[in-house]
């Protein structure tokens, strides 16, 4: 029974990783050139042929792909295999424009599930575990990806999908779930609900695999404390297959990118220039093993840092930091760049739950930011004067973190709508 910790791959030397990437990149460029007229045209516009790409050192010559390219090529324009060789699609929610549809051959599904299996193993998962998958199933990649990974590890898999919190908790208790997979905001909600029902002692969870949205270190601590688990980050995007592109190990200091399948670069989001290791910039992925939907130099819009510092777990694959927001999630408020994650950090540090919503508007030609924050039940029982004092203190903390004034409104517990998938943190009325 393979346990999906694959030391010959996951602890390979830098030279070995590079050799795999060189060989696979050359093959992939040829595959795309031969089968994807859309990308071939982009290469031709740069005067490139496959012969110009002899390895990773030539990667920077290739044109970028962006979400706009994917939308333009919707639905099949970037498909690199005949449709009859494909066995699955997954898709983004399409809330910010046309949906992105990703295609998979059986081989692609297999490799994707291998990546998710590695993530489960890195979080301490083994054959005897009960893996409770509360990511959404269907077109969203979270449920199907972790479900497949869990099967491969040999865990008993509970395909819960999101929602129906009572049933989630009931199964957790009755079937003794040991690993919870869901978005961090849903994990926080489940933790809160478990405490309210007085069921904390009946929960057997030991680990959580949480991703698909930004979450801070403070939020990690909060969930870990409430559920008595270790919470691991997992990253991915529909365009590159789904979760499992990168995952955390026991060190919990960033996510190892599966470099045998993906080449990662960090670029300056404004100029496109490739930045040296350790620089903060936009993450770009090239998928070197995908058959149906291979993307070369895909701009994720996620801002992060890569590190090759030695990891105590022994894995040698490069680590990415938690995304520090997305360049397109970034709010520009009165000319200042604001990431929702900065606000979350302030809230959690001040002892507030991570239930908040930002409302951005424009009044008299000036941007306004209002932060609605839920109080804990104990805070809500404080006097009005105390609540006003807490609001003022939060305004000062946010000014220090963001550099701009925000209006803060403390609201009663459970008044901000809970999400069962990705949390809706921002309402930008300027765009409505
Ligand atoms: O969110 C895939 C996924 C499912 C990842 C389950 C992890 C777990 P999309 O819906 O296409 O795919 O959204 C991709 O979500 O570009 C990031 O901005 C964000 N994201 C994903 N994982 C993380 C994470 C899935 N661990 C977009 N931390 C990405 C912060 C994340 N942001």
Boltz pocket constraint, residues with backbone or C-beta under 6 A from the ligand:
constraints:
  - pocket:
      binder: B
      contacts: [[A, 92], [A, 93], [A, 135], [A, 141], [A, 142], [A, 210], [A, 211], [A, 212], [A, 213], [A, 214], [A, 215], [A, 233], [A, 234], [A, 235], [A, 236], [A, 237], [A, 238], [A, 239], [A, 242], [A, 243], [A, 244], [A, 300], [A, 302], [A, 322], [A, 323], [A, 326]]
      max_distance: 6.0
